[in-house]
Amino acid sequence: MRRLALSGFLLLFSGYAKPDVIYSPYTDYGIVLSFEGIGIFEKPFSKFNTINLWGGFGAVSVPSELNHPAFGGEIAIELRQYFSRDKFSGLNLGLYSGLAFMRYPAFYNGRVTRHENSVGFVPGLKLTYKSKINSWLIAEPYIGISTPWYSDNLSKLSDWISHSDPGLILTLGLRIGFGKVLKKK
């Protein structure tokens, strides 16, 4: 019963979400879907932890507007805690912060009337399963919680602060791309 109630609650708010580093500026809270192509470099600093630099491009949308996603580019830094010693793959928990440039649709009476640009700073927490497809290609399905601060005007810090929505923002996503774990010295 609890799972059903939680699922119903999340679906109720799924039309209003802002996700991961790439975000959807026309929504407020709930669930979103994300698909990203990335490049990631990981530097181990312990047997379970890495610091990551990654960047890429992606699309993000609320489930009700899959035909009208927001698109954007992102760069981020992330601290990861892996649950398997010295493998640096499999299940991990990451704390990240990044910047994104987004192009998103603007709606009027349920129709897209134009596209607008937005710049955002996005901190968050992500539970990821890193799967190595081969020596350089990775797939990372993830669940993330984030709070994007964004503005249409990069020069006005007050716009960034006023657009921050500290609610529950849940992203279900898939990242595919090039991954390299650097050697630990």
C-alpha positions in Angstrom: 0.0 0.0 0.0 2.9 2.4 0.8 4.5 1.8 -2.6 1.1 2.5 -4.3 0.6 5.7 -2.4 4.2 6.9 -3.1 3.8 6.0 -6.8 0.5 7.9 -7.0 2.1 10.9 -5.2 5.1 11.0 -7.6 2.9 10.5 -10.7 0.6 13.3 -9.5 3.5 15.7 -9.5 5.3 14.3 -12.6 4.1 17.1 -14.8 6.1 19.7 -12.9 9.6 18.6 -12.4 13.2 19.9 -12.8 15.9 17.2 -13.2 19.6 16.6 -13.1 22.2 19.0 -14.4 20.3 19.3 -17.7 17.0 20.6 -16.5 13.6 21.5 -17.7 13.0 25.2 -17.0 9.2 25.1 -17.8 8.4 22.9 -14.8 8.5 23.0 -11.0 8.6 19.6 -9.2 8.0 15.9 -9.6 9.4 13.2 -11.9 11.3 13.7 -15.2 13.0 11.5 -17.8 16.5 12.2 -19.0 18.7 10.8 -21.8 22.3 12.0 -22.0 25.5 11.4 -24.0 28.5 12.1 -21.9 32.3 12.0 -21.5 33.5 11.2 -18.0 37.0 11.1 -16.4 37.3 9.6 -12.9 40.2 10.0 -10.6 40.3 7.5 -7.7 41.4 9.0 -4.3 40.6 5.9 -2.2 39.6 2.3 -2.7 35.9 3.3 -2.9 35.9 6.9 -4.0 36.5 8.9 -7.1 36.3 12.5 -8.2 34.7 12.9 -11.6 34.7 15.6 -14.3 32.0 15.1 -16.9 30.3 16.9 -19.7 27.8 16.2 -22.4 24.5 16.9 -24.1 21.1 15.6 -23.4 17.3 15.8 -23.5 14.9 16.0 -20.6 11.2 15.9 -20.3 8.3 15.4 -18.0 6.4 12.1 -19.0 3.4 14.1 -20.3 5.5 16.1 -22.7 7.9 13.5 -24.2 7.3 15.1 -27.7 8.6 18.5 -26.5 11.8 17.9 -24.4 14.3 20.5 -23.3 17.8 20.1 -24.8 21.1 21.2 -23.4 24.7 20.9 -22.7 26.3 20.3 -19.3 29.5 20.2 -17.3 29.9 19.0 -13.8 32.1 17.7 -11.0 31.0 14.8 -8.9 32.3 12.9 -5.8 31.4 9.2 -6.0 31.2 6.5 -3.4 31.3 3.0 -4.9 30.1 0.0 -3.0 32.7 -2.4 -4.5 36.3 -2.0 -3.5 38.8 -1.0 -6.3 36.3 -1.8 -9.2 35.0 1.7 -9.8 31.9 0.3 -11.6 28.6 -1.0 -10.4 26.4 0.7 -7.8 27.5 4.1 -6.6 26.3 7.2 -4.8 27.4 10.6 -6.1 27.2 14.2 -4.9 27.5 16.6 -7.9 27.3 20.2 -9.0 27.3 21.5 -12.5 26.4 24.1 -15.0 24.0 23.7 -18.0 22.8 25.7 -21.0 19.3 24.7 -22.0 16.9 25.4 -24.9 13.3 24.7 -23.9 9.9 25.0 -25.4 7.4 27.7 -24.3 3.8 26.7 -24.3 0.6 28.7 -24.9 -2.8 26.9 -24.8 -1.0 23.5 -24.8 1.0 24.3 -27.9 4.6 25.1 -28.4 4.8 28.7 -29.5 8.6 29.3 -29.3 11.9 28.1 -27.8 13.8 30.0 -25.2 17.3 29.7 -23.6 18.3 29.3 -20.0 21.5 28.9 -18.0 21.5 27.0 -14.7 23.6 25.9 -11.7 22.5 22.5 -10.5 23.6 20.7 -7.3 22.3 17.2 -6.5 22.6 13.7 -5.3 22.5 10.7 -7.7 22.3 6.9 -7.3 23.9 5.3 -10.3 24.7 1.9 -11.7 27.8 2.2 -13.9 28.1 -0.6 -16.4 31.2 -1.0 -18.6 30.1 -2.0 -22.2 33.8 -2.2 -23.2 37.1 -0.6 -22.2 35.9 2.9 -23.1 32.1 2.9 -23.4 29.8 3.0 -20.4 26.1 3.1 -19.6 24.8 4.6 -16.4 21.1 4.3 -15.5 20.4 6.6 -12.5 18.0 8.1 -10.1 18.8 11.7 -9.1 17.5 14.4 -6.8 18.4 18.0 -7.6 17.5 21.6 -7.2 18.3 23.7 -10.3 18.9 27.5 -9.9 18.4 29.0 -13.3 17.8 32.2 -15.2 17.2 33.5 -18.7 19.7 36.3 -17.9 23.2 35.1 -16.8 24.2 38.5 -15.5 21.4 38.9 -12.9 22.2 36.8 -9.7 18.9 37.8 -8.2 17.1 36.0 -11.1 19.0 32.8 -10.2 18.1 32.9 -6.6 14.4 33.7 -7.2 14.0 30.7 -9.6 15.3 28.2 -7.0 12.6 25.7 -6.1 13.7 23.6 -3.1 11.1 20.8 -3.6 11.6 17.1 -4.4 12.9 16.9 -7.9 13.4 13.3 -9.1 15.1 12.3 -12.3 15.0 8.9 -13.9 17.8 8.9 -16.5 20.2 7.1 -18.7 23.7 8.3 -19.5 25.7 6.7 -22.3 29.2 7.7 -23.3 32.9 7.6 -23.0 34.3 6.8 -19.6 37.9 6.7 -18.4 39.1 5.8 -14.9 42.5 7.3 -14.4 45.2 5.4 -12.6 45.5 5.9 -8.9 49.1 7.0 -8.0 
